[in-house]
């Protein structure tokens, strides 16, 4: 399979219960990290990897995501009238002209595997990326998905982004056991969804970055409900291992788990310190703040 990766799937139908009541009326993917919503970081990462078709798997309360990536005629007209050219360009560049956005409603929240399966009519018989916006990965040089696309162009097989976690945290991730690593990648031998630390085959966790071959769709279709009573993508990948190789890739960059309050706060602080406009003043504030505690 040698087709290019041109499509990315963004499962954004989750309820965001960890951030209630903030997410009662606002999708968690629209929560801002400094000055951009989480989902925009994910889309920008896909664009940097050469992907031009963004497929959002949404739920009933996710209209704000559609609005964010839609053209804002009234706002753009007002900014143009006020000669706010820099801000106008910023708004227009949210979705570059060569990029298409497609929204598919996931009628029932049946798990990540089901969300990915909802994209099948658009993806078709092509390899594709999956990006979970909760995992914000900062890599100023290339971007995590660009790294994975480059590897796919060499290996032409499914690839999972992985990261070593504290052994006590394996119950929060899909965990893989691999062969020996060569240039940051290795063949996956076993993948298990959220194992208890005593039962985990390693501490190598799958994070929210995937490149998958279209063979995954048939695997998902016959996958029953697994952990949490949901159709788990991990279980479908375990089945895929019986038919074709799947690689684990230790990406370069810093991952922020923005699905947790602490990770969300850390991401805001560290990305603010990477912002040239904010760094000096914000760092001075943080230094002064630490003296109070």
C-alpha positions in Angstrom: 0.0 0.0 0.0 1.7 3.2 -1.2 -1.0 5.8 -1.3 -0.2 9.1 0.4 -1.8 10.2 3.7 -4.2 12.9 2.7 -7.0 12.4 5.2 -7.1 12.8 9.0 -9.9 11.8 11.3 -10.6 13.8 14.5 -12.9 12.0 17.0 -14.5 14.9 18.8 -17.8 13.5 20.0 -16.8 12.9 23.6 -18.7 14.6 26.4 -15.6 16.1 28.2 -17.0 15.2 31.6 -13.6 15.9 33.4 -14.0 19.6 32.6 -17.6 20.0 33.7 -19.2 22.5 34.2 -17.0 24.3 31.7 -17.8 21.8 29.0 -21.6 21.8 29.6 -22.0 24.2 26.7 -18.5 24.3 25.1 -16.8 21.3 23.5 -13.7 20.3 25.4 -11.8 20.5 22.1 -12.6 24.2 22.0 -11.0 24.9 25.3 -8.1 27.3 24.6 -4.4 26.7 25.1 -3.1 30.3 25.3 -4.9 31.7 22.2 -6.1 28.8 20.2 -8.5 25.9 20.9 -7.1 22.4 21.3 -8.7 21.2 18.0 -6.9 23.9 16.0 -3.5 22.7 17.2 -4.5 19.2 16.0 -5.6 20.5 12.6 -2.5 22.6 12.2 -0.4 19.5 13.0 -2.2 17.6 10.2 -1.8 20.4 7.7 2.0 20.5 8.5 2.1 16.8 7.6 0.7 17.5 4.2 -2.9 16.4 5.0 -5.6 18.3 3.2 -8.9 16.6 4.2 -10.0 16.9 7.8 -12.8 14.6 8.9 -14.4 15.5 12.2 -16.5 12.8 14.0 -18.9 15.0 16.0 -21.7 14.7 18.5 -24.9 16.7 19.2 -23.2 19.4 21.3 -20.3 20.1 19.0 -21.6 22.8 16.7 -18.9 25.2 18.0 -16.3 23.1 16.3 -18.1 23.4 12.9 -18.5 27.1 13.5 -14.8 27.6 14.3 -13.7 26.0 11.0 -16.4 27.7 8.9 -16.1 31.0 7.1 -17.2 33.9 9.4 -18.6 36.4 6.8 -19.8 39.0 9.3 -16.6 38.9 11.4 -14.4 39.1 8.3 -16.4 42.0 6.8 -16.2 43.9 10.1 -12.4 43.3 10.5 -11.9 44.4 6.9 -13.9 47.5 7.4 -11.8 48.4 10.4 -8.6 47.7 8.5 -7.7 45.0 11.0 -5.6 43.2 8.4 -3.4 41.1 10.7 -6.3 39.7 12.7 -8.3 39.2 9.5 -5.4 37.1 8.0 -5.3 35.1 11.3 -9.0 34.3 11.0 -8.8 33.3 7.3 -5.7 31.1 7.9 -7.6 28.9 10.4 -8.5 26.8 7.3 -6.2 27.4 4.4 -7.9 27.4 1.0 -6.5 24.0 -0.1 -7.9 22.3 3.0 -11.4 20.7 3.2 -13.4 20.0 6.4 -16.0 17.3 6.6 -18.3 16.7 9.6 -19.9 13.3 10.3 -22.3 12.9 13.2 -21.7 10.0 15.5 -25.2 9.2 16.6 -24.2 7.2 19.7 -21.0 7.4 21.7 -19.9 3.8 21.3 -16.1 4.3 21.7 -13.0 5.4 19.7 -13.2 2.4 17.4 -16.7 3.2 16.4 -15.8 6.9 15.9 -13.0 5.9 13.5 -15.4 3.5 11.7 -17.8 6.4 11.1 -15.2 7.9 8.8 -15.1 4.9 6.5 -17.4 6.4 3.8 -15.1 9.4 3.4 -11.7 7.6 3.9 -12.5 4.7 1.5 -9.7 2.5 0.5 -6.9 4.7 1.6 -4.5 4.9 4.6 -5.4 7.7 7.0 -4.3 9.5 10.1 -6.2 9.7 13.4 -5.4 12.6 15.8 -6.9 12.9 19.3 -6.9 16.6 20.2 -6.6 15.9 23.9 -3.0 15.0 23.3 -1.3 18.2 22.3 2.2 17.4 21.0 4.6 20.3 20.8 7.5 19.8 18.3 8.7 23.1 16.9 10.7 21.4 14.2 8.2 19.2 12.3 5.2 18.1 14.3 4.4 14.6 15.4 2.2 13.6 12.5 4.7 14.8 10.0 7.3 12.5 11.6 4.8 9.6 11.3 3.9 10.3 7.7 7.6 10.3 6.8 7.9 6.9 8.4 4.8 5.6 6.6 6.3 6.7 3.3 9.2 4.3 4.0 7.3 1.4 5.6 3.7 1.6 4.2 2.1 0.0 7.2 0.1 1.1 10.2 1.9 3.2 12.8 1.0 4.1 16.4 2.6 7.0 18.3 3.9 5.8 21.6 5.5 7.2 24.7 6.9 5.6 27.9 4.8 6.3 30.9 5.1 5.6 34.6 4.2 1.9 35.2 1.5 3.0 37.6 -0.3 4.7 34.8 -0.8 1.8 32.4 -4.5 1.5 33.3 -5.1 4.8 31.4 -3.7 3.7 28.1 -3.4 1.1 25.4 -0.1 -0.6 26.1 2.1 -2.3 23.6 4.9 -4.9 23.7 7.4 -4.6 20.9 10.5 -6.1 19.3 13.7 -4.1 19.4 13.6 -0.5 18.3 15.5 0.7 15.3 15.5 4.5 14.6 12.6 5.1 17.0 10.3 2.4 15.6 9.6 -1.2 16.4 7.2 -3.9 15.4 4.3 -4.3 17.8 3.9 -7.9 19.2 1.1 -7.3 21.7 -1.4 -4.5 22.3 -3.7 -4.4 25.4 -6.3 -1.8 26.4 -5.8 -0.2 29.8 -4.1 -3.1 31.6 -3.5 -3.0 35.4 0.1 -2.3 36.2 0.7 -5.9 37.3 -0.7 -7.2 34.0 0.8 -4.7 31.6 3.3 -6.1 29.0 5.4 -2.9 29.2 5.1 0.8 30.1 5.0 1.8 26.4 1.7 3.7 25.9 -0.2 4.5 22.8 -1.0 8.2 22.6 -3.4 10.0 20.4 -1.6 9.7 17.1 -2.2 6.9 14.5 -1.7 6.1 10.9 -3.9 3.2 9.9 -4.4 1.2 6.7 -8.0 0.8 5.5 -7.9 -2.9 6.6 -8.7 -1.5 10.1 -12.3 -0.9 9.1 -13.2 -4.5 8.7 -11.5 -5.3 12.0 -13.5 -2.6 13.8 -16.7 -3.9 12.1 -16.4 -7.3 13.8 -15.0 -6.0 17.1 -17.3 -6.4 20.0 -17.5 -4.1 23.0 -14.4 -4.2 25.2 -13.1 -2.1 28.1 -15.8 0.3 29.4 -18.4 -1.4 27.3 -17.1 0.5 24.2 -15.8 -0.6 20.8 -12.1 -0.1 21.4 -9.8 0.8 18.6 -7.1 -1.1 20.5 -9.0 -4.4 20.1 -9.3 -3.9 16.4 -5.6 -3.1 16.1 -4.8 -6.3 18.1 -6.8 -8.2 15.4 -5.0 -6.3 12.6 -1.7 -7.6 14.0 -2.7 -11.1 12.8 -2.7 -10.0 9.2 -0.1 -7.2 8.8 2.7 -5.5 10.7 2.0 -2.5 12.9 4.8 -0.3 14.1 5.2 1.6 17.3 6.9 5.0 16.9 8.6 7.0 19.7 8.0 10.5 18.4 10.1 13.6 19.1 8.3 16.3 21.0 6.6 17.0 24.3 3.1 15.6 24.9 0.6 17.4 27.1 -2.4 15.4 28.3 -5.0 18.1 27.9 -7.7 15.6 28.8 -6.8 16.2 32.4 -7.0 19.5 34.3 -3.4 19.4 35.4 -2.1 18.6 31.9 -4.3 21.3 30.5 -2.9 23.9 32.9 0.7 22.7 32.3 0.2 23.1 28.5 -1.1 26.6 28.9 1.9 27.6 31.0 4.6 26.0 28.9 3.1 27.1 25.5 2.7 30.6 26.9 6.5 30.5 27.6 7.1 29.5 24.0 5.1 32.5 22.8 7.5 35.4 21.9 4.9 38.0 22.8 4.1 36.6 26.2 7.3 35.0 27.4 9.1 37.9 29.0 6.1 39.3 31.0 4.7 35.9 31.9 8.0 34.5 33.1 8.5 37.6 35.3 5.0 37.0 36.7 5.7 33.3 37.4 9.0 34.1 39.2 7.2 36.7 41.4 4.4 34.2 42.0 6.7 31.5 43.3 7.9 33.8 46.0 4.4 33.9 47.5 4.1 30.1 48.0 
